[in-house]
Amino acid sequence: MLLTSRRLRAALLVAASATLVAAVLPAPEPLGIGDPLFPHLGNPGYDVLTYDIAFTYRGPNTKPLDAVTKIDARATERLERINLDFTDGTVRTVEVNGSSAEFAAAGEDLVITPRQAVDTGEPLTITVTHTSDPNGEAGGWVRTTDGLAMANQADAAHRVFPCNDHPADKALFTFRITAPAGLTAVANGLPVATARTGGTTTWLYRTRHPMATELAQVSIGKSTVVHREGPHGLPLRDVVPTADRALLEPWLKKTPAQMAWMESKVGPYPFETYGLLVAQADTGFELETQTLSLFEKSVFTRGQFPQWYVDSVMVHELAHQWFGNSVSPRGWADLWLNEGHATWYGSLYAEEHAKRSLEKHMREAYAQSDGWRAAGGPPAAPKPAAPGQQLGLFRPIVYDGSALVLYALRQEIGKDKFEALERAWVAEHRDGTATTADFTALASRISGRDLSAFLKAWLYGEKTPKMPGHPQWRSEAPASKRTQAPGVKQPRKR
C-alpha cells in the first residue's frame, strides 16, 4: 500500500511516539496484586471477563501441547504494559486488540508491551500463542497413565496457560481441546460441540458461571463419561478410566444422595453440572476443580481408607463447590473459609451417616489446635509456605483447625442461627469473592449481635480460646509431634 505524504508523516509520528514510549519504560518486572502469601500472584490494571483456551494434544503426555489463550478483559487503569502470570511454556506470538505486541519474561510473568497504551475502562483482548508443558514439578498438568489432568491449586494455573492467576479475578471459561481419536477430552462446565477431522477430535466446553483459575480442569485420556441425574434434574457426569467403569460404579452412584444432603444443609447447588474425574495418578490429594472434582483412582480401589472416610472426602470436595468455588476467597489468607467449611460438612456427613461423633472429632482437634497455630499460624492469618513449596499452605490449621472455628461459632450462636448464616453466606456471595471480614459481618447480622471480638480471637489468636459449652476442653502444648488431622492416616483433601 502507498502512503500519501500526509499519511506518511502521521505514520512516522506514531512510530516515533511508540519508540519514545518504549525507550522510557522501565525494564519488565513481575507484578502482583499485593497478596502477602503470594506476592507476585495476580496482576493489577485489568479485570478478566473471559478466557478462551485451545489445547492441541498429540501425545505422549511428556510432550508440550500447542495452545492459544485468548483473554477478554477491561482495563481498570491506564496500561502501557500488561502483565500476565505464565511460566513453563514457550510464547510464540502475542496480540493486543488485534495488533502484534512485544513481550518478555520477568520472573513468572509474561510482560506485554502493546503498540498503544490501553486507557482505563477500555476493552482489552489479549491473544497468546504458546506451548503448555506437562513436565513441570510445581503443579499444573498432572500426568496420568493414559494422558493428562490438571491440579492448579494454589498457584499453578499459570504453568498451564497465561492468566491472571489469583482467585480474586474470576472469569468465564471456554475450552477447545483437540486430541487423537480414541481419547476423550473433558473440561469444566458443559459440552457445547464435538468435531472430528481426520484422526483427531476437537471438544468444546463452556462454563456458565465465573471460575477462579486455580479451579480450571482439563482431562485427556482413555476415559468414559458416565451420565446420571441429580436433584431437580441436575445433569451429573463422571469421567472414569474406561476399564474401571464397573469397578467404580458403587462409589459414583453415591453423588446424587450426597448432593441432596448438601442442598438440605446450605441450599441449591450453585453450578450447571457436577461429577468426579477419577484419574490414574498418584497425587496425594483430591481436588475440588469446579463442576468436576479430581480424585485418584486408588482412593476408591486400594482399600487403604475406611468407607466412611472416603464418603466424607467425597462430600468435602462436593461442599467446596459452594465454599471456595461459588464463593471464592478474596485473598489466600481467607483459605480457611474454603477448607474449614469443606471439612465441617465432610465431618457432619460422617456423623449423620456413619455415627462418627462430630463432638469427639472437634474435641480431638481442640487438643491439637495450639500446636497447629504455632506451626502454621492462626486460621485467618496463616504463615506463608516455604519458597517453592506452596502446597505447604494446606496445613491442619486450615482443615480441622478451621472447622473447629465453625463448631465454636455454632456453640456460641446456636444451631438455627448458624444454619441460617451458612445459607445466607452462599446465597449472598454466589459467583463472587468474599473475605473473612465479610463472614464476620454476616455472622453478626444473622445472630443479631456483634461477633467481631469473638471471631477475632478464634481466627487470629495465637492461642485457642475457650470452647463455648465445653470449658473443660484443653489444648496440648505446641511441642506435640502430632500434626495430622485426627483419625486420618494422611492429609488427602484440598
KEVO-225908 format. One line per 2 residues: number of its first residue (from 1); their letters; for each residue x negated, y negated, z of C-alpha. Coordinates in Angstrom, 3 decimals. Each point is the difference from the previous one (the first is absolute). Layout:
// KEVO-225908
NUM) a) X,Y,Z ~ ... $
// end
This chain:
// KEVO-225908
1) ml) 0.000,0.000,0.000 ~ -1.234,-3.504,-0.907 $
3) lt) 0.210,-2.851,2.514 ~ 0.650,-3.630,-0.848 $
5) sr) -2.466,-2.477,1.482 ~ 2.508,-1.035,2.733 $
7) rl) 0.657,3.603,0.949 ~ -3.694,0.754,-0.092 $
9) ra) -0.765,-2.852,2.439 ~ 2.788,1.209,2.295 $
11) al) -1.308,3.573,-0.105 ~ -3.530,-1.166,0.775 $
13) lv) 1.282,-2.029,2.958 ~ 1.847,3.047,1.387 $
15) aa) -3.082,2.159,-0.458 ~ -2.241,-2.593,1.636 $
17) sa) 2.429,-0.321,2.911 ~ 0.061,3.777,0.498 $
19) tl) -3.800,0.110,-0.095 ~ -0.184,-2.796,2.573 $
21) va) 2.450,1.786,2.311 ~ -1.995,3.225,-0.303 $
23) av) -3.182,-1.890,0.768 ~ 1.298,-1.554,3.225 $
25) lp) 1.769,3.058,1.389 ~ -1.949,1.783,2.736 $
27) ap) -1.211,3.545,-0.474 ~ 2.763,2.633,0.217 $
29) ep) 0.588,1.262,3.537 ~ 2.393,2.422,1.687 $
31) lg) 2.963,-1.586,1.731 ~ 2.622,1.164,2.474 $
33) ig) 3.248,-1.220,1.523 ~ -1.409,-0.111,3.506 $
35) dp) 0.994,3.379,1.429 ~ -2.481,0.457,2.871 $
37) lf) -0.033,3.789,-0.398 ~ -0.714,-0.170,-3.754 $
39) ph) -1.681,-3.383,-0.632 ~ -0.348,0.403,-3.780 $
41) lg) 3.315,1.727,-0.669 ~ 2.677,-1.842,-1.940 $
43) np) -0.496,-3.206,-1.926 ~ 1.335,-3.529,0.423 $
45) gy) 1.640,-2.158,-2.626 ~ 2.682,2.162,-1.559 $
47) dv) 2.989,2.222,0.713 ~ 0.240,3.231,-1.997 $
49) lt) 3.465,0.728,-1.364 ~ -0.583,3.168,-2.039 $
51) yd) -2.674,2.520,-0.885 ~ 0.157,1.968,-3.260 $
53) ia) -2.734,2.651,0.069 ~ -0.838,2.458,-2.772 $
55) ft) -2.280,2.978,0.669 ~ -1.297,2.436,-2.617 $
57) yr) -1.193,3.281,1.506 ~ -1.917,2.367,-2.221 $
59) gp) -1.592,2.215,2.626 ~ -1.888,1.375,1.726 $
61) nt) 0.817,-1.796,3.239 ~ -3.563,-1.206,0.400 $
63) kp) 0.207,-2.102,-3.161 ~ 1.010,-3.691,0.227 $
65) ld) 3.451,-0.787,-1.340 ~ 0.555,-2.730,-2.565 $
67) av) 2.363,-2.606,1.410 ~ 1.698,-3.314,-0.651 $
69) tk) 1.354,-2.031,2.911 ~ 2.348,-2.886,-0.732 $
71) id) 0.877,-2.330,2.868 ~ 2.769,-2.576,-0.114 $
73) ar) -0.358,-2.561,2.778 ~ 0.646,-3.616,0.916 $
75) at) -2.743,-2.366,1.073 ~ 0.444,-1.401,3.508 $
77) er) -2.887,-2.438,-0.441 ~ -2.110,-1.342,-2.852 $
79) le) -2.289,2.793,-1.195 ~ -3.186,-0.610,-1.914 $
81) ri) -1.002,3.533,0.912 ~ 2.110,3.036,0.824 $
83) nl) -1.197,2.743,2.313 ~ 1.355,3.538,-0.192 $
85) df) -1.035,2.871,2.236 ~ -1.648,2.653,-2.200 $
87) td) -2.982,2.312,0.194 ~ -1.117,3.494,-1.110 $
89) gt) 1.090,-0.611,-3.599 ~ -1.414,-1.614,-3.140 $
91) vr) 1.760,-3.130,-1.249 ~ 0.041,-0.299,-3.782 $
93) tv) 2.153,-3.045,-0.693 ~ 2.073,-2.550,1.906 $
95) ev) 2.723,-2.297,-1.285 ~ 1.759,-2.788,1.874 $
97) ng) 3.284,-1.239,-1.474 ~ -0.861,1.572,-3.330 $
99) ss) -3.534,-1.406,-0.360 ~ -3.237,1.837,0.632 $
101) ae) -1.738,-0.961,3.232 ~ -3.441,0.328,1.476 $
103) fa) -0.445,2.316,2.955 ~ -2.630,1.116,2.472 $
105) aa) -0.279,2.322,2.989 ~ -0.585,-1.411,3.477 $
107) ge) 0.001,2.497,2.828 ~ 3.181,2.027,-0.516 $
109) dl) 1.716,-2.852,-1.861 ~ 0.526,-0.524,-3.703 $
111) vi) -0.402,-3.758,-0.445 ~ 1.702,-1.387,-3.114 $
113) tp) -0.630,-3.400,-1.576 ~ 2.886,-0.885,-2.350 $
115) rq) -0.506,-2.379,-2.904 ~ 2.322,-2.472,1.664 $
117) av) 0.766,-0.428,3.675 ~ 3.428,1.211,1.140 $
119) dt) 2.004,-2.646,1.843 ~ 2.096,0.553,3.112 $
121) ge) 3.354,1.582,-0.791 ~ -0.991,1.133,-3.483 $
123) pl) 0.584,3.592,-1.140 ~ -3.135,2.089,-0.173 $
125) ti) -0.455,3.149,-2.072 ~ -3.256,1.908,0.366 $
127) tv) -0.808,3.015,-2.170 ~ -3.057,2.090,0.877 $
129) th) -1.219,2.851,-2.181 ~ -2.147,2.261,2.152 $
131) ts) -0.864,3.499,1.125 ~ 1.192,1.602,3.221 $
133) dp) -2.610,2.248,1.573 ~ 1.153,2.979,2.127 $
135) ng) -3.480,0.624,1.400 ~ -0.026,-2.577,2.782 $
137) ea) -0.632,0.993,3.598 ~ 2.145,-2.635,1.717 $
139) gg) 3.536,0.981,-0.998 ~ 2.177,-0.776,-2.966 $
141) wv) 0.234,2.983,-2.320 ~ 0.109,3.402,1.695 $
143) rt) -1.203,2.887,-2.126 ~ 2.311,3.010,0.236 $
145) td) -0.649,3.494,-1.324 ~ 2.020,-0.803,-3.119 $
147) gl) -0.263,-3.779,-0.404 ~ 0.309,-3.180,2.046 $
149) am) 2.116,-1.778,2.592 ~ -0.387,-3.323,1.839 $
151) an) -0.736,-0.848,3.621 ~ -0.541,-3.767,0.114 $
153) qa) 0.522,-0.791,3.671 ~ -1.320,-2.239,1.368 $
155) da) -2.136,-1.870,-2.530 ~ -0.643,2.387,-2.889 $
157) ah) 2.548,-0.991,-2.663 ~ -2.589,-2.350,-1.478 $
159) rv) -2.197,3.043,-0.601 ~ 2.660,1.171,-2.456 $
161) fp) 1.331,-3.163,-1.666 ~ -0.547,-3.797,0.215 $
163) cn) 2.434,-1.503,2.482 ~ 0.677,-2.290,2.925 $
165) dh) -0.737,2.803,2.432 ~ 1.775,-1.103,3.159 $
167) pa) 3.497,0.969,1.233 ~ 0.894,-3.685,0.433 $
169) dk) 0.415,-0.230,-3.799 ~ 2.566,2.594,-1.075 $
171) al) 1.139,0.353,-3.612 ~ 2.003,2.158,-2.382 $
173) ft) -1.928,2.732,-1.835 ~ 0.200,1.693,-3.389 $
175) fr) -2.247,2.993,-0.751 ~ -0.723,1.441,-3.449 $
177) it) -1.967,3.249,0.255 ~ -1.282,1.891,-3.026 $
179) ap) -1.245,3.551,0.599 ~ -0.593,3.181,-2.004 $
181) ag) 2.998,2.196,-0.723 ~ 0.472,2.587,2.726 $
183) lt) -0.590,-2.489,2.810 ~ 2.662,-1.938,1.893 $
185) av) -0.474,-3.628,0.992 ~ 2.046,-1.647,2.747 $
187) an) -0.055,-3.378,1.723 ~ 1.926,-2.144,2.458 $
189) gl) 3.563,-0.880,-0.897 ~ 2.181,1.585,-2.628 $
191) pv) -0.851,1.397,-3.451 ~ 0.993,-2.287,-2.841 $
193) at) -1.215,1.767,-3.141 ~ -2.231,2.766,-1.320 $
195) ar) -1.689,0.039,-3.411 ~ -1.959,2.833,-1.600 $
197) tg) -2.642,-0.725,-2.623 ~ -2.160,2.785,-1.359 $
199) gt) -1.555,1.787,2.948 ~ 0.842,-2.610,2.621 $
201) tt) 2.996,-1.232,1.961 ~ 0.534,-3.530,1.319 $
203) wl) 2.123,-0.381,3.124 ~ 1.571,-3.315,1.023 $
205) yr) 1.031,-0.710,3.625 ~ 1.285,-3.191,1.582 $
207) tr) 0.751,-1.071,3.571 ~ 3.198,-1.833,0.888 $
209) hp) -1.414,-1.486,3.194 ~ -3.227,-1.893,0.659 $
211) ma) -2.943,2.040,1.229 ~ -3.345,-0.620,1.660 $
213) te) -3.015,1.118,-2.011 ~ -1.065,2.428,2.735 $
215) la) 3.216,1.965,-0.613 ~ -0.458,0.579,-3.729 $
217) qv) 0.090,3.633,-1.120 ~ -0.841,1.716,-3.274 $
219) si) -0.426,3.751,-0.257 ~ -1.131,2.022,-3.001 $
221) gk) -0.130,3.789,0.077 ~ 1.623,3.355,-0.684 $
223) st) 3.081,-0.919,1.935 ~ 3.716,0.662,0.087 $
225) vv) 2.491,-2.704,0.932 ~ 2.754,1.399,2.217 $
227) hr) 3.231,-1.987,0.131 ~ 2.690,-0.002,2.666 $
229) eg) 2.462,-2.447,1.531 ~ -0.266,-1.915,3.246 $
231) ph) 2.548,-1.974,2.002 ~ 2.428,-2.138,-2.039 $
233) gl) -1.217,1.644,-3.224 ~ -3.596,-1.269,0.418 $
235) pl) -2.211,1.685,-2.615 ~ -2.776,2.004,1.676 $
237) rd) -2.948,1.384,-1.923 ~ -2.916,2.049,1.286 $
239) vv) -3.162,0.497,-2.023 ~ -1.671,3.333,0.730 $
241) pt) -2.597,2.320,-1.535 ~ 1.988,2.097,-2.460 $
243) ad) -1.385,3.268,1.363 ~ 1.163,-0.875,3.527 $
245) ra) 3.550,-1.103,-0.779 ~ 1.731,2.855,1.824 $
247) ll) -2.505,0.090,2.846 ~ 0.622,-3.660,0.859 $
249) ep) 3.788,-0.026,-0.367 ~ 0.746,0.771,3.704 $
251) wl) -1.765,-3.262,0.872 ~ 1.224,-2.106,-2.886 $
253) kk) 3.658,0.722,0.651 ~ -0.282,-1.623,3.438 $
255) tp) -0.211,-3.531,-1.386 ~ 3.745,-0.704,-0.468 $
257) aq) 0.751,0.764,3.662 ~ -3.040,-1.941,1.185 $
259) ma) 1.108,-2.929,-2.134 ~ 3.510,0.133,1.470 $
261) wm) -1.499,0.072,3.512 ~ -2.163,-3.073,-0.688 $
263) es) 2.967,-1.861,-1.443 ~ 1.958,0.778,3.155 $
265) kv) -2.735,-1.710,2.003 ~ -0.871,-3.085,-2.047 $
267) gp) 2.404,-0.359,-2.914 ~ -0.028,0.615,-3.761 $
269) yp) -3.104,1.258,-1.755 ~ -1.604,-3.081,-1.606 $
271) fe) -1.204,1.332,-3.375 ~ 1.198,1.573,-3.233 $
273) ty) -1.366,3.523,0.540 ~ -2.140,2.097,2.318 $
275) gl) -1.952,3.206,-0.010 ~ -3.194,1.819,0.879 $
277) lv) -3.087,0.169,-2.177 ~ -1.733,3.217,1.025 $
279) aq) -3.620,-0.109,-1.136 ~ -2.620,2.719,-0.165 $
281) ad) -2.629,-2.049,1.801 ~ -1.521,-0.226,3.458 $
283) tg) 0.360,-3.611,1.070 ~ 0.380,0.439,3.753 $
285) fe) 3.160,-2.146,0.034 ~ 3.479,-0.450,-1.398 $
287) le) 0.965,-3.364,-1.482 ~ 3.229,-1.993,-0.407 $
289) tq) -0.452,-1.152,-3.601 ~ 3.234,-1.801,-0.886 $
291) tl) 2.868,2.298,-1.073 ~ -2.445,2.949,-0.375 $
293) sl) -1.921,0.976,3.143 ~ -3.298,1.830,-0.498 $
295) fe) -0.462,3.327,1.843 ~ -2.760,2.595,-0.104 $
297) ks) 1.324,3.403,-1.059 ~ -1.850,1.615,2.906 $
299) vf) 2.220,-1.788,2.546 ~ 2.863,2.215,-1.161 $
301) tr) -1.849,3.192,-0.933 ~ -2.945,0.495,2.350 $
303) gq) 1.982,0.405,3.207 ~ -2.440,-1.998,2.118 $
305) fp) 2.733,-2.198,1.495 ~ 3.275,1.053,1.663 $
307) qw) 3.168,-0.542,-1.996 ~ 1.329,-2.719,2.322 $
309) yv) -3.184,-2.013,-0.525 ~ 0.119,0.265,-3.808 $
311) ds) 3.652,-1.075,0.160 ~ -1.004,-3.034,2.081 $
313) vm) -2.716,-0.892,-2.515 ~ 2.559,0.138,-2.801 $
315) vh) 2.250,-2.351,1.965 ~ -2.996,-2.219,0.823 $
317) el) -0.688,-0.596,-3.692 ~ 3.706,-0.373,-0.754 $
319) ah) 0.373,-2.592,2.783 ~ -2.808,-1.987,-1.594 $
321) qw) 2.260,-0.689,-2.976 ~ 1.894,-2.359,2.329 $
323) fg) -2.892,-0.953,2.296 ~ -3.072,-0.988,-2.031 $
325) ns) 1.347,0.362,-3.531 ~ 3.279,-1.916,-0.103 $
327) vs) -1.127,-2.195,2.891 ~ -3.729,-0.413,-0.583 $
329) pr) -2.557,-1.541,2.355 ~ -0.906,-3.619,-0.687 $
331) gw) -3.518,0.735,1.252 ~ -1.854,3.174,0.902 $
333) ad) 0.156,-0.818,3.720 ~ 3.743,0.658,-0.393 $
335) lw) -0.781,3.637,-0.855 ~ 1.469,1.104,3.342 $
337) ln) 3.454,-0.871,-1.389 ~ -0.532,2.626,-2.715 $
339) eg) -1.604,2.803,1.917 ~ 1.650,-0.576,3.354 $
341) ha) 3.459,0.250,-1.527 ~ -0.837,3.003,-2.202 $
343) tw) -1.459,1.797,3.023 ~ 3.041,-0.962,2.070 $
345) yg) 2.497,1.514,-2.428 ~ -2.119,3.095,-0.607 $
347) sl) -0.120,0.558,3.769 ~ 3.696,-0.736,0.443 $
349) ya) 0.814,2.519,-2.729 ~ -2.131,2.620,1.768 $
351) ee) 1.922,-0.639,3.227 ~ 3.420,0.267,-1.616 $
353) ha) -0.788,2.975,-2.254 ~ -2.704,1.958,1.815 $
355) kr) 0.511,-0.992,3.655 ~ -3.435,-1.649,0.158 $
357) sl) 0.519,-2.455,2.849 ~ -0.535,-3.601,-1.088 $
359) ek) -0.481,-1.094,3.614 ~ -2.716,2.610,0.529 $
361) hm) -1.661,-1.056,-3.244 ~ 0.055,-3.638,1.053 $
363) re) -1.309,0.807,3.480 ~ -2.947,1.848,-1.562 $
365) ay) -0.586,-2.961,-2.313 ~ 0.163,-2.374,2.967 $
367) aq) -2.716,2.012,1.722 ~ -2.302,-0.651,-2.955 $
369) sd) 1.060,-3.539,-0.835 ~ -2.711,-1.904,1.880 $
371) gw) -2.639,2.159,-1.636 ~ 1.482,-0.605,-3.429 $
373) ra) 0.115,-3.752,0.654 ~ -3.616,-0.030,1.088 $
375) ag) -1.094,1.942,-3.078 ~ 2.120,-1.676,-2.671 $
377) gp) 1.481,-3.140,1.468 ~ 3.642,-0.598,0.992 $
379) pa) 2.765,0.939,-2.487 ~ 0.458,-3.443,-1.628 $
381) ap) -3.658,-1.065,0.190 ~ -1.949,3.033,-1.226 $
383) kp) -3.749,-0.099,-0.280 ~ -1.322,-0.084,-3.587 $
385) aa) -1.116,3.299,-1.468 ~ -3.699,0.585,-0.544 $
387) pg) -1.270,-1.327,-3.370 ~ 0.812,2.450,-2.766 $
389) qq) 2.246,2.051,2.308 ~ 3.328,-1.787,-0.329 $
391) lg) 1.968,3.102,0.946 ~ -1.463,-0.443,3.461 $
393) lf) 2.763,-2.559,0.497 ~ 2.467,2.897,0.304 $
395) rp) -0.733,0.814,3.624 ~ 2.228,1.585,2.682 $
397) iv) 0.904,-3.458,1.321 ~ 1.957,-0.808,-3.180 $
399) yd) 1.824,3.350,0.123 ~ 1.009,1.288,3.433 $
401) gs) -1.369,-3.125,1.681 ~ 2.405,-2.130,-2.043 $
403) al) 2.937,2.394,0.318 ~ -0.571,-0.444,3.734 $
405) vl) 0.712,-3.720,-0.436 ~ 3.343,0.835,-1.600 $
407) ya) 0.809,2.401,2.814 ~ -0.777,-2.730,2.545 $
409) lr) 2.205,-2.432,-1.914 ~ 2.895,2.458,-0.043 $
411) qe) -0.469,0.539,3.727 ~ 0.074,-3.772,0.529 $
413) ig) 3.024,-0.998,-2.104 ~ 1.983,3.230,-0.100 $
415) kd) 0.735,2.499,-2.743 ~ 2.912,-1.857,-1.602 $
417) kf) -1.841,-3.296,-0.459 ~ -3.134,1.817,-1.125 $
419) ea) 1.899,1.826,-2.728 ~ 1.682,-3.254,-1.047 $
421) le) -3.449,-1.599,-0.248 ~ -1.296,2.803,-2.209 $
423) ra) 2.912,-0.289,-2.401 ~ -0.266,-3.779,-0.130 $
425) wv) -3.759,0.139,-0.599 ~ 0.190,2.117,-3.149 $
427) ae) 3.088,-1.800,-1.287 ~ -1.246,-3.569,0.461 $
429) hr) -3.510,0.613,-1.383 ~ 0.871,2.476,-2.763 $
431) dg) -2.290,-0.255,-3.046 ~ -2.151,-2.546,1.833 $
433) ta) -2.838,-0.385,2.445 ~ 0.138,-0.736,3.702 $
435) tt) -2.246,-0.616,2.982 ~ -0.262,0.957,3.635 $
437) ad) 1.313,-3.474,0.851 ~ 3.070,0.686,-2.169 $
439) ft) 0.647,3.224,1.898 ~ -0.345,-1.743,3.355 $
441) al) 2.409,-2.747,-1.067 ~ 2.598,2.492,-1.238 $
443) as) -0.318,2.141,3.134 ~ 0.602,-3.112,2.119 $
445) ri) 3.031,-0.971,-2.072 ~ 1.588,3.454,0.063 $
447) sg) -0.652,0.554,3.703 ~ 1.215,-3.476,0.936 $
449) rd) -3.134,-0.914,1.944 ~ -3.562,-1.117,-0.637 $
451) ls) -2.200,3.084,-0.405 ~ -3.144,-1.819,-1.112 $
453) af) -1.860,0.494,3.304 ~ 1.078,3.641,0.265 $
455) lk) -1.089,0.883,-3.546 ~ -3.166,-2.084,0.205 $
457) aw) -1.193,2.103,2.933 ~ 0.809,3.247,-1.783 $
459) ly) -1.352,-1.006,-3.392 ~ -3.053,-2.066,0.893 $
461) ge) -1.027,1.029,3.518 ~ -3.298,1.737,0.662 $
463) kt) 1.797,2.163,2.568 ~ 3.307,1.801,-0.381 $
465) pk) 2.793,-1.688,2.007 ~ 2.195,1.880,2.428 $
467) mp) 2.604,2.098,-1.767 ~ 3.550,-1.235,0.679 $
469) gh) 1.913,2.716,1.831 ~ -3.159,2.019,0.613 $
471) pq) -2.221,-2.022,2.374 ~ -1.731,3.206,1.092 $
473) wr) -1.576,0.602,-3.416 ~ -3.772,-0.457,-0.038 $
475) se) -2.518,-0.470,-2.791 ~ -3.316,1.802,0.164 $
477) ap) -3.317,-1.828,0.069 ~ -1.241,-1.189,-3.420 $
479) as) -2.912,2.413,0.263 ~ 2.322,2.874,-0.859 $
481) kr) -1.316,2.002,-2.918 ~ 3.474,0.838,-1.246 $
483) tq) 0.841,-2.274,-2.926 ~ 2.461,2.001,-2.078 $
485) ap) 3.744,-0.279,0.229 ~ 1.332,2.371,2.665 $
487) gv) 1.032,3.436,-1.201 ~ -1.589,-0.406,-3.445 $
489) kq) -3.043,1.921,-1.188 ~ -1.173,-2.837,-2.198 $
491) pr) 1.448,-3.288,-1.286 ~ 1.788,0.635,-3.287 $
493) kr) 2.497,-2.826,-0.431 ~ -0.659,-3.341,-1.647 $
// end
